[in-house]
Amino acid sequence: TGGMQTKIEAAKIARNAGATMVIARGDEDGIIRNILRGEEIGTIFPAREAHLRTRKSWLAFGKKLAGELSVDAGCAAAMQRGASVLAVGVTAVDGDFAAGEMVRVLSPLGQEIARGITAYGAADTARLMGHQTQDFQGLVSDALHEEIIHRDNLVLMQ
């Protein structure tokens, strides 16, 4: 039971944890035995070779999403190399999230590329977006962090 979107989300969680998942009819006799024998039944979601560690898995799937950030191509590329999300690369803020909440990070094409815990709330992030770190002091009252999402609080979703 459950909708297809729920099944797809479960498959993402399983794959990122290093497990293979099969979506198949549960009302067929011997279905699990047949799958374990290697019969091609249902839809197979193979495990990712580089599965997520526990904290990254929690970041990806353990917290409710509170909003979205869109980033430019340079920021998206830097994230792929392990960089944090800096304000200069943020192009849009959507949602009413507080500092410490989970947000989706979207590519310039609107595709989800990461999830992360923000250092700033939505209003402050909107004021900081597009600005260099050295400009933060005049824009928000508590400019305590250099990055919008620190790489330790970020997980790539692709």
C-alpha positions, 0 to 999 in steps of 0.5 A: 500500500502507499503511493508511488512517491512514498515508495520512491522515497523509501528506495532513495533511503535504502540506496543511500544506506547501501541496500538494494530495494525491490518494489514488487507485488506483495500479494504473490505467493513466494515473491520474496523467495523468487526475488532472492533467487535472482528472478527479474521481478518488480522494479530494482533500485540497486544500492549506491556503492558510496553509501551515505554515512549515518550523519549524512543519511540523517541529514538527507532523510531524517529531518523535515524540509522547511524551505528551499535555496536556489544556487547558481552554477558556480555554487553547485559545482563547488558543492560537488567538490565538497564546498559549503554554500556561500551567500554569494552563490544563493540566487533565491530563497523560498519558505519561512525557515529558521536558522538550524532548519533543513532546506533543499538546495536547488540547481539553476535548473530547479533540480534538487542537488543537496539538503542542508541545515542552514546557519541563517533563517530565511529572512537573513538568508534573503538579505545575505544572498548574492553578497560576499562574506565580508559584507555580512556585518551591515546586512544582518545583526548576528553575522556569526557564520561565513556560510549559509550551509556549512559543508559538514551540515550538507549532503549531496542528493545526486 
